[in-house]
Amino acid sequence: MKKVIKSSPKLLVIAMSLLAAHVYAQGDEGSSMANFPLTASQWQAVTEQDIQYAYAQTAANHPGMFDKLNLDFPELLDSAKYQALELAKQVTTPQAYAAAIARFNTVLQDGHAGAVAVLPDKFKLPRRWPGFAAVWRGDGLKVYYSEHNQITKGDKVIRCNNTPVEPLMRKTIFTFHGQVEQPGHWWNQGRRLLIDDGNPFLPKIKSCDFVDVNGATYSVQLKWSVRPQNVREYLANAFNGDELPIGLHWANKDIAWIAMPTFSPNEQQQVDYRKLFADLAKQRAQLLTAKAVVLDLRHNQGGSSFWSLKVAEQLWGQKIVSYRREKANAKTQVWWRASKDNTEYVESLKGILKDQPEMYQMVKEVSAGMQLSLHEGNAFYVEHNQPPEHRLDEVTSSAFQNKAMVIVPGQCGSACLDAVDTFKLFSNTELFGAPSSSDSTYMEVRLVDTPSGLSKVIIPNKVYVDRPREKGFYYQPDIPYYGLEWTTAALLEQINSTLQ
């Protein structure tokens, strides 16, 4: 197997930011959608075809098929195909198609693998609700908004269909969404229990029992109807709270608030990040005297770790951040799955990066290594991190010693988790909010259209070996926050109380 010492990991994260942007732009172009299924039998046939295709693409290209540290992956992939095909036998509608594709996804229990349905709007049914909406807040499912005359915001849902909420959620929504053993996914997916998107494989929720704020229990027979469009505005802050623009904000003279709602920034957001870096440099003296610096990751669903790395360097210092990251990842290797399709894909990136010499060179070297591995019949091309560049006596401490409070939402994974990894290298960092999500070690996805064009296969191109954060690991908050409201004002009030 070819092993080559590679260039700086910083170039990797920058280039991968562009890679991710290209992948999703490529995926959005879509395949020809001229021949939609029309009949029940056609929907069943298309479902079986797309599941078989998703399986074949995954088997041919996923690093897990040759991962000696994950010998169960081929069997897991077989199980995903089998369970999805069992549902496919019952598919007669677009909603059933989407559910079968989702089952293929959830059996794999990995956000960087599987498949996702992308049904056109013409196939989507109006969302139905029972007159109220609920969210998971760590200690239970709570009513967030209600137009039902018996149900009040803040009441806790304890049973539905005579089954306690937790086992009911395990048997229903987690069959088709999320990863059931990840606490953060309960925060992210819990709302779905009381939403009807037309999945025919889920039971109808006919009744629920509640506990009100005074501790009294009551029961309600539910009546479902199409949710009015204007309800969306009342649910805008339900999960993540309000979304602040990227930048440095001062909540008051003692609390700096750094908003990072995305690590997949568009062009304007990239400008905002560059201004953030400049503001952090200009206001460093004030930052060093603040009671707390809040690192707000609400709404963040990953992207490139470059952006959080630059924020960390501005706060703690470039040398010490680089040293601690390099030391923590000294044993980490990146194994690129050198399948024909993966290799051709990375080679295609050279055209995108031809006007950016450093990134072009990095992709060129990876592409060359993958092509050589493919030619020699090796499953992987292996690259290594460089050894730390700094001496320990140069980077023993940082001037930034005040409290860094990271607001972590339940969906925080991928590059959002990479950010937490970096921030937690420093003892003055505390995590506030929800449990994070988790990652497998499979990364850098590309999307492949299924033959129907109605779904996309998610193919990771590489696997991390000996990464300090093991697969499935998630962060628990140092300061849990189960409050119903996750608005900036509500979080600021709670953070203020911890600083007294």
C-alpha positions in Angstrom: 0.0 0.0 0.0 1.4 3.4 -1.0 2.2 5.7 2.0 3.2 9.3 1.4 3.9 12.1 3.9 1.4 14.8 3.0 1.1 18.6 3.0 -0.4 20.8 5.7 -3.8 19.7 7.2 -4.8 23.4 7.0 -4.8 23.1 3.2 -6.9 20.0 3.5 -9.7 21.7 5.4 -9.7 24.7 3.1 -9.8 22.5 0.0 -12.5 20.3 1.6 -14.7 23.3 2.1 -14.7 23.8 -1.6 -15.1 20.1 -2.2 -18.2 20.1 0.0 -19.6 23.1 -1.8 -18.9 21.4 -5.2 -20.5 18.2 -4.0 -23.8 19.8 -3.0 -23.8 22.0 -6.1 -23.2 18.9 -8.2 -26.0 17.1 -6.4 -28.5 19.9 -6.9 -28.1 19.7 -10.7 -30.0 16.4 -10.4 -30.7 13.7 -13.0 -33.4 13.7 -15.7 -36.8 13.6 -13.9 -38.9 13.2 -17.1 -40.3 9.8 -16.3 -41.9 9.9 -12.9 -43.6 6.8 -11.4 -47.4 7.1 -11.8 -48.9 3.8 -10.5 -48.5 1.9 -7.3 -46.6 -0.9 -9.1 -44.2 1.7 -10.7 -43.5 3.2 -7.3 -42.7 -0.2 -5.9 -40.4 -1.0 -8.9 -38.6 2.4 -8.6 -38.1 1.9 -4.9 -36.5 -1.5 -5.3 -34.3 -0.2 -8.2 -33.0 2.7 -6.2 -32.3 0.7 -3.0 -30.4 -1.8 -5.0 -28.4 1.0 -6.7 -27.7 2.7 -3.4 -26.4 -0.6 -2.0 -24.2 -1.3 -5.1 -22.7 2.2 -5.0 -22.0 2.0 -1.3 -20.5 -1.5 -1.6 -18.2 -0.4 -4.5 -17.0 2.9 -2.9 -17.5 3.1 0.8 -14.3 2.8 2.9 -16.1 0.6 5.4 -16.0 -2.3 2.9 -12.3 -2.7 3.5 -12.0 -1.2 7.0 -10.2 -3.7 9.2 -11.4 -1.7 12.3 -15.0 -2.1 11.2 -15.3 -5.7 10.1 -19.1 -5.6 10.6 -19.8 -2.9 8.0 -20.5 -5.3 5.0 -23.0 -7.2 7.1 -24.6 -3.9 8.3 -24.9 -2.7 4.7 -26.6 -6.0 3.8 -29.0 -5.5 6.6 -29.8 -2.0 5.4 -30.6 -3.3 1.9 -32.7 -6.2 3.3 -34.8 -4.0 5.6 -35.3 -1.3 3.0 -36.3 -3.9 0.4 -38.8 -5.5 2.8 -40.5 -2.1 3.0 -40.2 -1.6 -0.8 -42.6 -4.6 -1.2 -45.3 -2.4 0.4 -44.6 0.8 -1.4 -47.4 2.3 -3.5 -46.9 6.1 -3.0 -44.1 8.8 -3.0 -44.3 9.0 0.8 -43.7 5.2 1.1 -40.8 5.5 -1.4 -39.2 8.2 0.9 -39.7 6.1 4.0 -38.1 3.0 2.4 -35.1 5.1 1.4 -34.9 6.6 4.9 -34.9 3.1 6.4 -31.8 2.2 4.3 -30.2 5.3 5.8 -31.1 4.7 9.4 -29.9 1.1 9.6 -26.4 2.4 8.7 -26.7 4.9 11.6 -24.2 7.3 10.0 -24.9 10.8 8.7 -22.1 10.4 6.2 -23.5 7.3 4.5 -26.7 5.9 3.1 -29.2 7.7 0.9 -31.7 10.5 1.1 -34.9 11.1 -0.9 -35.2 14.3 -2.8 -38.8 14.2 -3.9 -40.1 17.1 -6.1 -42.7 19.4 -4.5 -45.4 17.8 -6.7 -45.0 14.6 -4.7 -45.1 16.2 -1.2 -48.2 16.2 0.9 -49.1 19.1 3.1 -47.8 18.7 6.6 -50.4 17.7 9.2 -50.5 18.4 12.9 -52.8 17.9 15.9 -53.0 21.6 16.7 -49.8 21.9 18.6 -46.0 21.4 18.1 -43.5 19.8 20.5 -39.7 19.7 21.0 -37.4 17.4 22.9 -35.5 19.2 25.6 -33.4 16.5 27.2 -35.7 15.7 30.1 -38.8 15.1 27.9 -41.0 16.1 25.0 -42.5 19.6 25.7 -45.2 21.6 23.9 -43.5 24.6 22.2 -46.5 26.1 20.4 -50.2 25.4 20.6 -53.5 26.5 19.0 -55.3 23.7 20.9 -57.7 25.0 23.5 -56.7 22.3 26.0 -53.0 22.2 25.5 -50.6 24.9 26.8 -47.0 25.8 25.8 -44.6 24.2 28.3 -46.8 21.2 29.1 -44.9 17.9 28.9 -46.1 15.0 26.7 -45.7 11.8 28.7 -47.7 9.2 26.7 -49.3 8.8 23.3 -51.4 5.9 22.2 -51.1 4.6 25.8 -47.3 4.2 25.3 -44.7 6.2 27.2 -43.1 8.8 24.9 -39.5 7.4 24.9 -40.2 3.8 23.9 -42.8 5.1 21.4 -40.2 7.4 19.8 -37.7 4.5 19.6 -40.2 2.3 17.8 -41.6 5.0 15.4 -39.6 8.1 14.4 -36.2 6.5 15.0 -37.0 3.8 12.6 -36.8 6.4 9.8 -34.9 9.3 11.2 -31.7 9.9 13.1 -29.6 7.7 15.4 -31.5 6.5 18.4 -28.5 6.0 20.7 -27.4 9.6 20.2 -28.9 12.0 22.8 -28.4 14.9 20.4 -30.6 13.2 17.8 -33.5 13.2 20.3 -33.2 17.0 20.5 -33.0 17.1 16.7 -35.7 14.5 15.8 -38.1 14.6 18.8 -40.5 17.1 17.2 -41.3 14.5 14.5 -43.5 12.4 16.8 -46.3 14.9 16.4 -45.9 15.7 12.7 -47.5 13.7 9.9 -45.6 13.8 6.7 -47.5 11.0 5.1 -45.3 8.1 6.1 -47.6 5.1 5.7 -45.5 2.8 7.9 -45.9 4.9 11.1 -49.0 4.5 13.3 -51.4 7.4 13.7 -51.1 9.1 17.0 -54.7 9.2 18.3 -54.3 10.4 21.9 -51.7 11.8 24.3 -51.4 12.3 28.0 -49.8 15.5 29.4 -48.5 17.0 32.6 -49.1 20.7 33.0 -46.8 23.2 34.7 -48.6 22.6 38.0 -48.1 18.8 37.9 -51.6 17.9 36.9 -52.1 15.2 34.3 -54.7 15.3 31.6 -55.5 13.5 28.4 -56.5 14.7 24.9 -58.0 12.8 21.9 -56.1 14.2 18.9 -57.7 15.6 15.7 -55.3 16.0 12.8 -55.5 18.6 10.1 -53.3 20.4 7.6 -51.0 22.7 9.5 -51.6 26.4 8.5 -48.7 28.1 6.7 -48.5 30.9 9.2 -47.6 28.4 12.0 -44.1 28.2 10.6 -43.3 31.7 11.8 -44.1 30.7 15.4 -41.8 27.7 15.1 -38.8 29.5 13.7 -37.0 29.5 17.0 -38.3 26.1 18.2 -35.2 24.0 17.8 -32.1 26.2 17.6 -33.5 29.6 18.6 -32.9 32.7 16.6 -30.0 32.7 14.1 -27.5 35.5 14.6 -25.4 36.7 11.7 -21.8 35.5 11.6 -19.7 37.9 13.6 -18.6 39.3 16.9 -21.4 40.8 19.0 -21.2 42.2 22.5 -24.2 41.0 24.6 -23.0 43.5 27.2 -19.7 45.0 28.2 -18.6 41.7 29.9 -19.8 39.1 27.5 -18.6 38.7 23.9 -20.8 36.6 21.6 -19.2 35.0 18.5 -21.9 33.7 16.2 -20.9 30.8 13.9 -24.2 29.4 12.5 -22.6 27.7 9.5 -19.2 26.3 8.5 -20.4 26.0 4.9 -20.5 29.8 4.2 -21.7 31.3 0.9 -19.8 34.2 -0.6 -21.3 36.8 1.6 -20.8 34.7 4.7 -17.2 34.2 3.8 -16.9 38.0 3.8 -18.6 38.0 7.2 -16.1 35.5 8.5 -13.1 37.5 7.3 -14.6 40.6 9.1 -15.0 38.4 12.2 -11.3 37.5 12.1 -10.4 41.1 11.8 -12.7 42.2 14.6 -11.3 39.5 16.9 -7.8 40.9 16.2 -8.8 44.5 16.7 -10.8 43.9 19.9 -8.4 41.4 21.5 -7.6 43.6 24.5 -11.3 43.8 25.3 -11.8 40.1 24.7 -9.0 39.3 27.2 -10.9 41.2 30.0 -14.4 39.9 29.3 -16.1 37.7 31.9 -16.9 35.2 29.1 -16.6 34.7 25.4 -19.6 32.8 24.0 -18.9 30.6 20.9 -22.4 30.2 19.5 -22.8 27.1 17.3 -26.6 27.2 17.1 -27.9 26.3 13.6 -24.5 24.9 12.6 -24.6 21.7 10.6 -20.9 21.4 9.7 -18.9 22.2 6.5 -15.2 23.0 6.8 -13.2 23.2 10.1 -11.2 26.0 8.6 -13.5 28.7 10.0 -13.6 27.5 13.6 -9.8 26.9 13.5 -9.2 30.6 12.5 -11.5 31.7 15.4 -9.6 29.5 17.8 -6.3 30.9 16.6 -7.5 34.5 17.1 -8.5 33.7 20.7 -5.8 31.3 22.0 -3.0 32.1 19.6 -2.0 30.5 16.3 1.1 28.6 17.7 -0.5 27.0 20.7 -3.6 26.0 18.7 -1.5 24.4 16.0 0.7 22.7 18.5 -2.1 21.2 20.5 -4.1 20.1 17.4 -1.0 18.5 15.8 0.0 16.8 19.1 -3.6 15.4 19.6 -3.7 14.2 16.0 0.0 13.0 15.7 -1.1 9.4 15.2 -4.0 10.1 12.9 -3.9 8.8 9.4 -6.3 9.6 6.5 -7.1 6.6 4.3 -8.7 7.5 0.9 -10.8 4.7 -0.6 -9.3 4.3 -4.0 -12.3 3.0 -5.9 -12.6 3.9 -9.6 -15.5 6.4 -9.0 -13.9 8.0 -5.9 -10.6 8.4 -7.7 -12.3 10.0 -10.8 -14.2 12.3 -8.5 -11.1 13.6 -6.7 -9.3 14.0 -10.1 -12.2 16.1 -11.3 -11.6 18.6 -8.5 -8.4 19.6 -10.1 -10.4 21.5 -12.7 -12.3 23.4 -10.0 -9.1 24.4 -8.1 -6.9 25.1 -11.0 -6.7 28.8 -10.1 -5.8 28.2 -6.5 -2.3 26.8 -6.5 -1.9 25.5 -3.0 -5.3 23.8 -2.9 -4.7 22.5 -6.5 -1.4 20.9 -5.4 -3.0 19.2 -2.4 -5.8 17.7 -4.5 -3.3 16.8 -7.2 -1.2 14.8 -4.8 -4.2 13.0 -3.3 -5.5 12.2 -6.8 -2.1 10.9 -7.9 -1.9 8.7 -4.8 -5.4 7.3 -5.3 -4.7 6.6 -9.0 -1.5 4.7 -8.1 -3.3 2.7 -5.4 -6.1 1.9 -7.8 -3.6 0.8 -10.5 -1.8 -1.4 -7.9 -5.0 -2.9 -6.7 -4.8 -1.4 -3.2 -8.1 -0.5 -1.5 -6.7 2.8 0.0 -4.2 5.6 -0.5 -2.9 6.6 2.9 -1.7 10.0 3.9 -0.1 11.1 7.2 -0.1 14.2 9.3 3.1 16.1 9.6 4.8 16.1 13.0 4.2 19.2 15.2 6.1 22.2 13.8 6.5 24.1 17.2 8.6 23.4 20.2 6.8 22.9 23.5 8.6 25.8 25.2 7.2 28.2 22.5 3.6 27.3 23.2 3.1 26.4 26.9 0.4 28.9 27.6 -2.1 31.3 26.1 -3.0 34.8 27.1 -6.7 33.9 26.6 -7.6 32.6 30.0 -11.2 33.9 30.5 -14.1 31.5 30.2 -15.0 30.3 26.8 -18.6 29.0 26.7 -19.6 27.0 23.6 -23.3 26.8 22.9 -23.8 23.3 21.5 -27.0 22.3 19.7 -28.2 18.7 19.3 -27.4 18.5 15.6 -23.7 19.6 16.0 -21.7 17.1 14.0 -19.0 16.9 11.4 -17.1 20.2 11.2 -19.2 21.5 14.1 -17.8 18.7 16.2 -14.3 19.4 14.9 -14.8 22.9 16.3 -15.7 21.6 19.7 -12.6 19.3 19.5 -10.4 22.3 19.0 -12.1 24.5 21.7 -11.9 21.7 24.2 -8.1 21.5 23.9 -8.2 24.4 26.3 -9.2 24.0 30.0 -11.0 27.4 30.0 -13.7 26.0 27.6 -17.1 24.9 28.9 -19.9 23.4 26.8 -23.4 24.8 27.3 -26.7 23.5 26.0 -27.5 20.0 24.6 -25.5 16.9 23.9 -23.8 17.1 20.5 -24.3 14.7 17.7 -21.6 12.3 16.7 -19.6 11.2 13.7 -18.3 7.9 12.3 -14.8 8.1 11.1 -16.0 8.2 7.4 -15.8 11.7 5.9 -15.8 13.9 2.8 -19.0 12.8 1.1 -20.0 13.1 -2.5 -23.6 12.6 -3.7 -24.7 10.3 -6.5 -28.1 10.4 -8.1 -30.1 7.1 -8.1 -31.4 6.0 -11.5 -34.8 7.6 -10.8 -33.3 10.9 -9.7 -35.7 10.8 -6.7 -32.9 10.2 -4.2 -29.2 10.6 -3.7 -26.6 8.1 -2.4 -24.2 9.5 0.2 -20.6 8.2 -0.4 -17.8 9.1 2.0 -14.4 9.1 0.3 -12.1 8.6 3.2 -11.7 7.2 6.7 -9.8 8.5 9.7 -7.6 6.0 11.5 -6.5 6.6 15.1 -8.5 9.9 15.3 -8.6 11.0 18.9 -12.4 11.3 18.9 -13.6 7.8 18.3 -16.6 7.0 16.1 -19.9 7.4 17.9 -18.4 9.7 20.5 -20.5 12.8 21.5 -20.0 15.6 23.9 -22.1 16.0 26.9 -22.7 19.6 28.0 -20.7 20.8 31.1 -23.8 23.0 31.7 -27.0 21.3 30.5 -29.8 23.6 29.4 -33.2 22.1 29.2 -35.1 25.4 28.8 -37.9 25.6 26.3 -36.6 28.8 24.7 -33.2 28.8 23.0 -33.4 32.4 21.9 -30.3 34.6 22.4 -32.1 36.4 25.2 -33.0 33.3 27.0 -29.5 31.8 26.7 -27.9 35.0 27.8 -30.0 35.1 30.9 -28.9 31.6 31.8 -25.3 32.2 31.0 -25.3 35.4 33.1 -26.6 33.4 36.0 -23.7 30.9 35.8 -21.2 33.8 35.9 -22.5 35.3 39.2 
